[in-house]
């Protein structure tokens, strides 16, 4: 469980990046909802990664 929490931020960033790559591959780059959602996933993933690694290290 501890390793899952450590990697949760990285998993969210990867999911956001995969969504962006998939949108580019299908040519759906004009849909702001999907692009914004993936941006939110990446930003939340970065924040979760920083917070969880600080909390687990202490």
The first five atom37 places (N, CA, C, CB, O) and aatype in JSON, in Angstrom:
{
  "aatype": [20, 20, 20, 20, 20, 20, 20, 20, 20, 20, 20, 20, 20, 20, 20, 20, 20, 20, 20, 20, 20, 20, 20, 20, 20, 20, 20, 20, 20, 20, 20, 20, 20, 20, 20, 20, 20, 20, 20, 20, 20, 20, 20, 20, 20, 20, 20, 20, 20, 20, 20, 20, 20, 20, 20, 20, 20, 20],
  "atom_mask": [
    [1, 1, 1, 1, 1],
    [1, 1, 1, 1, 1],
    [1, 1, 1, 1, 1],
    [1, 1, 1, 1, 1],
    [1, 1, 1, 1, 1],
    [1, 1, 1, 1, 1],
    [1, 1, 1, 1, 1],
    [1, 1, 1, 1, 1],
    [1, 1, 1, 1, 1],
    [1, 1, 1, 1, 1],
    [1, 1, 1, 1, 1],
    [1, 1, 1, 1, 1],
    [1, 1, 1, 1, 1],
    [1, 1, 1, 1, 1],
    [1, 1, 1, 1, 1],
    [1, 1, 1, 1, 1],
    [1, 1, 1, 1, 1],
    [1, 1, 1, 1, 1],
    [1, 1, 1, 1, 1],
    [1, 1, 1, 1, 1],
    [1, 1, 1, 1, 1],
    [1, 1, 1, 1, 1],
    [1, 1, 1, 1, 1],
    [1, 1, 1, 1, 1],
    [1, 1, 1, 1, 1],
    [1, 1, 1, 1, 1],
    [1, 1, 1, 1, 1],
    [1, 1, 1, 1, 1],
    [1, 1, 1, 1, 1],
    [1, 1, 1, 1, 1],
    [1, 1, 1, 1, 1],
    [1, 1, 1, 1, 1],
    [1, 1, 1, 1, 1],
    [1, 1, 1, 1, 1],
    [1, 1, 1, 1, 1],
    [1, 1, 1, 1, 1],
    [1, 1, 1, 1, 1],
    [1, 1, 1, 1, 1],
    [1, 1, 1, 1, 1],
    [1, 1, 1, 1, 1],
    [1, 1, 1, 1, 1],
    [1, 1, 1, 1, 1],
    [1, 1, 1, 1, 1],
    [1, 1, 1, 1, 1],
    [1, 1, 1, 1, 1],
    [1, 1, 1, 1, 1],
    [1, 1, 1, 1, 1],
    [1, 1, 1, 1, 1],
    [1, 1, 1, 1, 1],
    [1, 1, 1, 1, 1],
    [1, 1, 1, 1, 1],
    [1, 1, 1, 1, 1],
    [1, 1, 1, 1, 1],
    [1, 1, 1, 1, 1],
    [1, 1, 1, 1, 1],
    [1, 1, 1, 1, 1],
    [1, 1, 1, 1, 1],
    [1, 1, 1, 1, 1]
  ],
  "atom_positions": [
    [[0.82, -1.19, 0.0], [0.0, 0.0, 0.0], [0.87, 1.26, 0.0], [-0.94, -0.01, 1.21], [0.54, 2.26, -0.63]],
    [[1.99, 1.19, 0.72], [2.88, 2.34, 0.8], [3.48, 2.67, -0.56], [3.99, 2.08, 1.82], [3.62, 3.84, -0.91]],
    [[3.83, 1.64, -1.32], [4.42, 1.89, -2.65], [3.37, 2.45, -3.6], [5.02, 0.6, -3.22], [3.7, 3.25, -4.48]],
    [[2.12, 2.04, -3.45], [1.05, 2.59, -4.29], [0.86, 4.08, -4.0], [-0.28, 1.83, -4.06], [0.68, 4.87, -4.92]],
    [[0.89, 4.45, -2.74], [0.74, 5.86, -2.38], [1.93, 6.68, -2.88], [0.59, 6.02, -0.87], [1.76, 7.82, -3.29]],
    [[3.14, 6.09, -2.83], [4.31, 6.81, -3.34], [4.2, 7.03, -4.84], [5.59, 6.04, -3.02], [4.64, 8.07, -5.34]],
    [[3.62, 6.09, -5.54], [3.55, 6.16, -7.0], [2.24, 6.73, -7.53], [3.76, 4.81, -7.58], [2.05, 6.81, -8.74]],
    [[1.34, 7.13, -6.65], [0.03, 7.64, -7.1], [0.18, 8.89, -7.95], [-0.86, 7.93, -5.9], [-0.52, 9.03, -8.95]],
    [[1.05, 9.79, -7.58], [1.26, 11.01, -8.35], [1.8, 10.71, -9.73], [2.2, 11.94, -7.62], [1.37, 11.31, -10.71]],
    [[2.75, 9.79, -9.81], [3.33, 9.43, -11.1], [2.28, 8.76, -11.98], [4.54, 8.48, -10.91], [2.24, 9.0, -13.19]],
    [[1.44, 7.94, -11.38], [0.37, 7.28, -12.14], [-0.59, 8.3, -12.72], [-0.39, 6.27, -11.25], [-1.0, 8.18, -13.87]],
    [[-0.96, 9.31, -11.94], [-1.86, 10.35, -12.43], [-1.23, 11.16, -13.57], [-2.27, 11.29, -11.29], [-1.9, 11.51, -14.53]],
    [[0.06, 11.45, -13.44], [0.75, 12.19, -14.51], [0.79, 11.35, -15.79], [2.19, 12.57, -14.07], [0.57, 11.87, -16.88]],
    [[1.06, 10.06, -15.66], [1.1, 9.18, -16.83], [-0.27, 9.07, -17.49], [1.61, 7.79, -16.43], [-0.37, 9.08, -18.71]],
    [[-1.32, 8.97, -16.68], [-2.68, 8.9, -17.24], [-3.0, 10.19, -18.01], [-3.73, 8.67, -16.12], [-3.56, 10.13, -19.11]],
    [[-2.65, 11.34, -17.44], [-2.87, 12.61, -18.14], [-2.09, 12.69, -19.44], [-2.48, 13.77, -17.24], [-2.61, 13.18, -20.44]],
    [[-0.84, 12.21, -19.42], [-0.03, 12.23, -20.64], [-0.58, 11.29, -21.7], [1.41, 11.86, -20.32], [-0.56, 11.61, -22.89]],
    [[-1.08, 10.13, -21.28], [-1.66, 9.18, -22.24], [-2.91, 9.77, -22.88], [-2.0, 7.85, -21.55], [-3.14, 9.58, -24.08]],
    [[-3.7, 10.49, -22.11], [-4.89, 11.13, -22.67], [-4.48, 12.18, -23.71], [-5.74, 11.79, -21.55], [-5.09, 12.26, -24.77]],
    [[-3.46, 12.97, -23.39], [-2.98, 13.97, -24.36], [-2.46, 13.32, -25.63], [-1.89, 14.83, -23.73], [-2.74, 13.8, -26.73]],
    [[-1.7, 12.24, -25.5], [-1.17, 11.54, -26.67], [-2.29, 10.94, -27.49], [-0.17, 10.45, -26.25], [-2.26, 10.98, -28.72]],
    [[-3.29, 10.37, -26.81], [-4.42, 9.77, -27.53], [-5.22, 10.83, -28.28], [-5.34, 9.01, -26.55], [-5.65, 10.6, -29.41]],
    [[-5.41, 11.98, -27.67], [-6.12, 13.07, -28.35], [-5.37, 13.54, -29.58], [-6.34, 14.26, -27.4], [-5.97, 13.81, -30.62]],
    [[-4.06, 13.62, -29.47], [-3.25, 14.03, -30.62], [-3.29, 12.97, -31.71], [-1.79, 14.28, -30.19], [-3.34, 13.3, -32.9]],
    [[-3.28, 11.7, -31.33], [-3.27, 10.61, -32.32], [-4.56, 10.57, -33.13], [-3.06, 9.26, -31.61], [-4.54, 10.29, -34.33]],
    [[-5.69, 10.84, -32.47], [-6.96, 10.82, -33.2], [-7.32, 12.15, -33.82], [-8.06, 10.39, -32.28], [-8.29, 12.25, -34.57]],
    [[-6.54, 13.18, -33.52], [-6.8, 14.49, -34.1], [-7.85, 15.28, -33.38], [-7.19, 14.33, -35.51], [-8.41, 16.22, -33.95]],
    [[-8.14, 14.94, -32.14], [-9.16, 15.63, -31.36], [-8.49, 16.65, -30.44], [-10.0, 14.61, -30.53], [-8.61, 16.58, -29.22]],
    [[-7.79, 17.61, -31.05], [-7.07, 18.59, -30.25], [-7.87, 19.87, -30.03], [-5.75, 18.93, -30.91], [-7.36, 20.81, -29.41]],
    [[-9.08, 19.92, -30.52], [-9.91, 21.12, -30.35], [-10.94, 20.97, -29.23], [-10.61, 21.45, -31.64], [-11.75, 21.88, -29.02]],
    [[-10.93, 19.85, -28.53], [-11.88, 19.62, -27.45], [-11.25, 20.09, -26.14], [-12.29, 18.12, -27.37], [-10.42, 19.39, -25.56]],
    [[-11.65, 21.27, -25.68], [-11.04, 21.86, -24.49], [-11.35, 21.09, -23.22], [-11.5, 23.27, -24.34], [-10.55, 21.13, -22.28]],
    [[-12.48, 20.4, -23.17], [-12.82, 19.65, -21.95], [-11.84, 18.5, -21.73], [-14.27, 19.11, -22.04], [-11.38, 18.29, -20.6]],
    [[-11.52, 17.77, -22.77], [-10.59, 16.65, -22.64], [-9.19, 17.16, -22.36], [-10.61, 15.79, -23.92], [-8.49, 16.61, -21.51]],
    [[-8.77, 18.2, -23.06], [-7.43, 18.75, -22.84], [-7.3, 19.36, -21.45], [-7.11, 19.8, -23.91], [-6.27, 19.19, -20.8]],
    [[-8.32, 20.04, -20.99], [-8.3, 20.61, -19.65], [-8.32, 19.54, -18.57], [-9.48, 21.53, -19.46], [-7.67, 19.67, -17.54]],
    [[-9.08, 18.48, -18.82], [-9.12, 17.36, -17.87], [-7.77, 16.69, -17.72], [-10.15, 16.35, -18.29], [-7.36, 16.33, -16.62]],
    [[-7.09, 16.51, -18.83], [-5.77, 15.89, -18.76], [-4.76, 16.83, -18.1], [-5.28, 15.49, -20.17], [-3.86, 16.38, -17.4]],
    [[-4.91, 18.13, -18.32], [-4.05, 19.1, -17.65], [-4.26, 19.05, -16.14], [-4.32, 20.52, -18.18], [-3.31, 19.1, -15.37]],
    [[-5.52, 18.95, -15.72], [-5.83, 18.85, -14.3], [-5.22, 17.59, -13.71], [-7.35, 18.86, -14.07], [-4.68, 17.63, -12.6]],
    [[-5.3, 16.48, -14.42], [-4.69, 15.23, -13.94], [-3.19, 15.37, -13.77], [-4.99, 14.09, -14.9], [-2.64, 14.9, -12.77]],
    [[-2.53, 16.01, -14.71], [-1.08, 16.18, -14.62], [-0.71, 17.07, -13.44], [-0.52, 16.77, -15.94], [0.2, 16.75, -12.68]],
    [[-1.42, 18.18, -13.27], [-1.11, 19.1, -12.17], [-1.4, 18.44, -10.82], [-1.92, 20.4, -12.31], [-0.59, 18.55, -9.9]],
    [[-2.54, 17.78, -10.69], [-2.86, 17.1, -9.44], [-1.86, 15.98, -9.17], [-4.29, 16.53, -9.48], [-1.47, 15.75, -8.02]],
    [[-1.43, 15.29, -10.22], [-0.43, 14.24, -10.06], [0.88, 14.78, -9.53], [-0.19, 13.54, -11.37], [1.51, 14.16, -8.67]],
    [[1.31, 15.94, -10.03], [2.54, 16.55, -9.53], [2.41, 16.95, -8.06], [2.9, 17.77, -10.38], [3.33, 16.74, -7.27]],
    [[1.29, 17.53, -7.72], [1.07, 17.95, -6.33], [1.01, 16.74, -5.4], [-0.23, 18.76, -6.21], [1.62, 16.75, -4.33]],
    [[0.29, 15.7, -5.81], [0.19, 14.49, -4.99], [1.55, 13.84, -4.84], [-0.8, 13.5, -5.61], [1.89, 13.35, -3.76]],
    [[2.34, 13.82, -5.9], [3.67, 13.23, -5.83], [4.54, 13.94, -4.81], [4.33, 13.27, -7.21], [5.22, 13.3, -4.01]],
    [[4.53, 15.27, -4.82], [5.34, 16.04, -3.89], [4.86, 15.85, -2.45], [5.31, 17.54, -4.27], [5.66, 15.6, -1.55]],
    [[3.56, 15.96, -2.25], [3.02, 15.88, -0.89], [3.2, 14.48, -0.3], [1.53, 16.24, -0.89], [3.62, 14.35, 0.85]],
    [[2.9, 13.45, -1.07], [2.98, 12.09, -0.53], [4.42, 11.68, -0.25], [2.35, 11.1, -1.51], [4.68, 11.0, 0.74]],
    [[5.36, 12.09, -1.09], [6.75, 11.72, -0.83], [7.31, 12.47, 0.37], [7.6, 11.99, -2.06], [8.16, 11.93, 1.08]],
    [[6.87, 13.7, 0.61], [7.29, 14.41, 1.82], [6.69, 13.74, 3.06], [6.87, 15.9, 1.74], [7.37, 13.59, 4.08]],
    [[5.44, 13.36, 2.96], [4.74, 12.76, 4.11], [5.29, 11.38, 4.43], [3.23, 12.68, 3.84], [5.44, 11.04, 5.6]],
    [[5.59, 10.58, 3.42], [6.09, 9.23, 3.64], [7.54, 9.26, 4.12], [5.98, 8.39, 2.35], [7.95, 8.42, 4.92]],
    [[8.31, 10.23, 3.64], [9.72, 10.33, 4.06], [9.85, 10.72, 5.53], [10.45, 11.35, 3.19], [10.82, 10.34, 6.18]],
    [[8.89, 11.47, 6.04], [8.96, 11.91, 7.45], [8.59, 10.85, 8.43], [8.08, 13.09, 7.68], [8.61, 11.09, 9.64]]
  ]
}
